[in-house]
């Protein structure tokens, strides 16, 4: 069984696809909840680790990961790029890959990263040992109910990376719609289903104009199409598509946000987590639907 190491793994969206495709997964993240999430959802083993330490040498066939995107995120309007304390973590990912020399690496991040000088320099360094490539993808093109766009960067030690591109292209599917993934939870009350919880915002109806204009990233989802990319619901207040139509005016629940991203109904957070951190982890996650496509394409490429 091929060994996969997931760096900056978060709640396991990227690991999930590799685990379900038959890879043996080991994961690392600084978030204290990660080991319990991985254990509870049978993804693999995870450890709490500060990955700014680039002296790590991993015994792994494949290294994957999604370093924090906040230095380049459009939602972040304060400390950007080099001013952000997490700016160097993309470079940390590449340094750990070079230390470990796996057969394959794959990194996920936001599209603006591809124009960053540090990223470009790292990619050039990787070309000494790997056939590298990058690709802008949209999760909805692989069957997810979200139109979130992401940059994936990949490298193969003994194979042309274009083979992976071709195999990934074959995995494209028609996207799910918001209504299709939210419908199973329509008749559940607050906390009646695991993680089906949301903030009780008493003043939310005062700000309806924000939803009409999309101001501050506030948005009411449309039932019959994939969702736009959204951040932490505690900050962006993404409304349920039925809000105000004989249905309470409320933001989507943690469970509904997970469903839009592509997490199955059996995926659960530990009980001791509050919904603020749950929302943030979902906002940072890779869609499991997309990670399944990536894992399948890598397996096919290695054949």
ABEGO torsion letter per residue (X at the ends): XBBBBBBGAEAGAAAAAAAAAGBBBBBBBABAAAAAAAAAAGAEBBBBBBAABAABBBBBABBBEBBBAAAABAABABBBEAABAAAAAAAAAAAAAAAAGBABBBBBBBAAAAABAAAAAAAAAAAAABBBBBBBBBAAAAGBABABBBBBBBBBAABBAAAAAAAAAAABBBBBBAAAAAAAAAABBBGABBGBBBBBBAAAAAAAAAAAAGBGGBBBBBAABBBBBBBBAAAAGBBBAABGBGBBBBBBBAAAAAAAAGBBAABBBBAABBAAAAAAAAAABBBAAAAAAAAAAAAAAAX
